[in-house]
Amino acid sequence: MKVYTGMDPRIPLRDVAAHARRAEAAGYDGLQVSETVHDAFALALLALEHTERIVVRTSVALAFARSPMLTAYTAWDLARFSGGRFHLGLGTQIKQNIEDRYGMPWSEPAARMREYVGAVQAAFGTFRTGERPAFHGEHYRITRMQPYFNPGPDEDTPAPPIYLGGVNRRMCALAGEVADGFVTHPTNSSPRYLTEICLPGLAQGAASRAQPRTLDLIAGTQVIAGATHAELDAERERQRRLFAFLYSTPAYRRTLELYGWADLQDRLAHMIRRDQWDDLHAVVTDEVLDTLVPMALYEDLPELILGRWGALAAGVTVPLPANPDHDGRVAEVVKALQSAD
């Protein structure tokens, strides 16, 4: 099993290098960088520059906020710079954020993402061979590439693998059809969600491929971990607040529906509309939290993760501890997961 970690989305840029080096020293296979208050590609560049071994994956960069050619240029540069250690993870975000936060147009996300991936792949092909691109779609058209603007031809640089992130079955099916891998959102990584929605969707898409291939599924797992019971208690309450914020988004309600808790998402969304941000956590019960965000001391964490996700995903995410003094404990967890059959 591959083991990845992430980082605080609000991490200062000056601290990214140290965080990436910690992840590499702890033995992780890779570092996943999100796009919230920083540009995901800027974070990835810093992490790649200050590491030598680990994969760095955007998880995920927002596709609809940038042109596919601009994304292709950046991804190609990062792959070349790192000797192939960069993986391009793409996601859609929600309609309100794309239109009202980024000021970009929105349309049906699965169909548009299909075109976006095709356009990026067409650009990669042009960079590799030097041939003119010929991509024609409803949303994107890429047909021009003068030699002056082409970073290739370069057949020695492998095109970065493309991963998709998403929460519904249509996006899972699209990933199975056009992507190299799929990264689940933390709110949609429970074993039940993977079994009932994600894996069937990936299989549906994979069945339409001309050439069968194995898709790399990375579960964006949520766990509460610590070295002591006191640390677990503190982290549990932090996770309760994060859980409440994440599930206040209607797009992430599918997991709650599977467990019969759709009314919780309705309550959280209602509180958001009334600006009751500081009260959200109070409606997340212990039953809900224990079911969807399991808890374990570091020495018990490998057994917990393997029991829930070992048979379902090729990789999982395990957080680096807030206290660097505990990195050795996490390194043992990472090693145990990597060596599991």
N, C-alpha and C positions, 0 to 999 in steps of 0.2 A: 504494500500500500504506500502511495506517495503522501507526503505530509507537507502542507503549506501553512503559512501564517499570513496575517495581514498587519495593519498598523492603524493607530488612531487616525481617523480621517482629518483631525485638526492638528496633526503633528506639524511643528514648524519645519520649514524646508531645511534649516540648518541641522536638524536632528535626524533627517532621513538616512544619511550615510551610516551613522552609528547604529540605528535600528536595523538596517540591512545587514551590517556586519554581525550583529548579535544573532540574527536569524541564521546566517551562514555558519557561524561558530557552533550554534546549537544543533546543527545537522539537518535542518529543514531542506526539503527538496526545492522549495521555492517560496517566493514572497508575492502576495497578491495586493495590488494597490487599487484603491477605489477612487471614484471621482465625486467629491462632495464640495469642499472649499478650495481644493487645489486642482490644477490640471493633472490628469492621471499620467500623461506622458512625461511631464516634468518630474514627477515622483519616480517614474520608472527609470528615467535617465540617471538620476542621482543614485538610485539603488544599484543599477548595473555598473555604474562607474566605480563604485566602492565595494564590489564583490567580484569573485572569480569563478564561482561554481554554480550558484543557485539560478533557477529560472525566475524571471520577473514577469508577471502577467498583469495586464490591466484587468481589473475585475470589479466593475467594468468601465471602459471608456464609453461615453455617450455618443452613439453614432449620429443621431439626428441633429446634434448640435454642431456638426462639422461636415465638410464635404468629404466624400469617399476618397478623392484623390489626395487631399491633405492628410487624411488618416493613413493612406498607403505610403506616402512619402515618409511620415514620421515612423511608422512601424518598420519600414525597410531600413531606415537609418539606424534604429535601435537594434534590429537584428544584426546588421552589419557591424555595428560598434561592439556588440557583445559576443560576437562569434556564434550567434544562433540561440542565445539564452533568453530572448524576448518572445513572449507569446501575446498575441493581440486578442484581448477579450472585449466584446462589444455588447452593449445593451441599449434598450430603447428609452428608458425612463418613462414617466407618465405624462399624459397629455398636458396637464396644467403646468408642469415644470418646463416642458419643451416650448410651449407657447408663451407662457407668462414670465418664466425666469430666464429663458435663453432667447426669447423673441424669434423663434424659428417655427416653420410650418409643421403641422402634424397631419398624418393620414393613417390609415389602417396599418398597425405596426408590423404584423408578420409579413404582409406583402411587401411593405417598404424595406424591411430588413433583408428580405430575400434579394431584392435589387441591390441594396447597399453592399452586401457580401459579394455579390457578383461583380459589382463595379470595382471593389477593392482587389478582388482576385484578378480581374482584367488588368488593373494597374500593375500588380505584381508580375504578371506575365510579360508586360511591356518592359518593366525594369530588368527582367531576366534575359529577354531575347532581343530587345531593341525594336521589336515590331510595333507598328501603330496599333493602339487599342481600338476595339470595335464593340463597345458596349452600348446597347440601345434599350432603355427601359422607360416606363411611364414617369418615373420620378428622377432618374439619373441618366445622363447620356455622356459617355466619355469616348471621344473619337480623335482627339488631337494630342500629339506628343512630339514636339520638335526635338531633335537630338540634343540641343543645348539644355533642355529641361529634363532630360532623362538621366537618372543616376546610374543607369547601366549603359550598355548591356553587361550583365553580370550573372553568369550561370553558376558561379561558385557560392553565392549567398543563397541559402534556402529561404523560400518565402516563409514568413512567420506563421505558425499555426494560428488558426482563427477559432476562438471559443465564443459561444454565445451565452448570455445570461438571460434568465427569464423566469416567469412564475406560472405560466399557463400551458396547457397541453399543446396549443398551436405553435408556441415558440419552441417547445421541446421537439415537436415533429420537424420544425424547420431546421433546428440544429442537427437532428439526425440525418437530414437530407443534405445540408450544404456545409456544415462546420466540421472541424477536427475534434471539438470537445464542447462540453456544456458545463457551466458553473451554476449551481443553484444558489438562490438568495437565502440568507439566513432564516427568513420566515417560511421558506418552502424547502426545508431539508430534512424534515422528520422522516423516519423510515416509512411511515404510512403514505406520506405524500410521494416519496420516491417510488414506492411499489404501485400505487394506484393511479398516479398521473404522469410522473416524469418518465419512468422507464418504458411504459407502454407508448408514450408519445415519441420518445427517441427511437424505439423499435419501428414504429409506424413510418417515420421519416427515413430511417436507414433502409427500409424495404424498397424504397423508390430509387435508391442509388444504382447507377449502372454497374459500379464496381463495389462489392461489399467491403466494408472496413469496420474496424472496432473503434467506437467513439469513446473518448476519454471523459468520464463523468467525475466531476469534482463536487463533493457535497460541502456546501458552505455551512458546516455544522456550528450549532450554538451549544456550548457547554459552560458550566460553571466549575472552575478548577482552582485549587489553592493548596498550600503546604500545610495549613492548619484549619481546624474547624472555624476559628474566628475569621480567618481570611475567606473561607467559603461563605460565611454569613454576610460579610461585607460585600462580596462580589455578587451574591444572590440579589441583594437589594439594588445594586447598580444595574444588574441585568433585568430586574423587574421594570425599572424605569425605561431602559432601552427597548424592552419588549413592548411596553405600552405605546411608545412613540412609533415604532415600526409598524405595529398592527393597527394603528389609527389610519393607515393608508388603505383605502378600499381595494386597491389592486392586490394587496397581500392577504386578503381574507380567506383564500381558498383553503388553506390549512385549517383555519378555525372552523370552516364549514364541514370539513371531513370529520371533525370531532364533535360536531353539534354545538359549537360555540359562536355561531355567526352573530348572535346578539351582542357579544362582547365587542366585536368590531363596530357595530352600530353605535354602541355607547361611547366608544373611544372617538369615533368620528364626530358624534354630537358634541362631545366635550371640546374637541379641537375647534369646531365652529364657534364655540363660546369662549375661546381663548383660555381654557382651563388646563394649560400645559402642565402646571405643577401638580395637578391632581390626578393625572392619567394613571399613575402607577397604583393608585388605591383600588382600582377596579380589577386588577389582575390578581386572581386568587392563587393560592399555593398549588391547588390542583392543576390549574392551567400551566403554571410555570414549571412544575415538576414534570409534567408530561412532555412539554416541548423544549425545555432547556434543562437537561439532566445535570446532576452535580456529582463531583467525585474529588477526593484527594488525588494528588499527582500519582501516588503509587497505584491507585485503582483506576486511573483514567484509561490506560490501554484496553483493559477488559471492557470498560463501559463503551468505548468507541467501537471496538471490534464487534461487540455484541449487537450494537444498533446499526452500524454502517458497513461492517466488514464484507458482507456478502452482496452489497448493493452498489458501492462506489469504488472507483479506482484510486481516488484520493480524498482526503478530508482536510479541513482546516482546524488547526489547534493554536490558540492564542499564545504569544509570548507573554510571560508574566510581567506585571507592572514593575515588580522588583527584580532588577538584573541579578541579584544574589541568588535567585531561584532558577536561573537559566540552566544550571546543571540538572535540576530536577526535570525540567521540560525536555532537555536533551535525552534523558533516559526514556521518557514517554515516546519521543520521536523515533528513537532507535527501536523500541519494542514494536511500534506500529509498522515500521519499515521491514522488520524481519518476520512479521507474521505471515503465515501461509495463506 
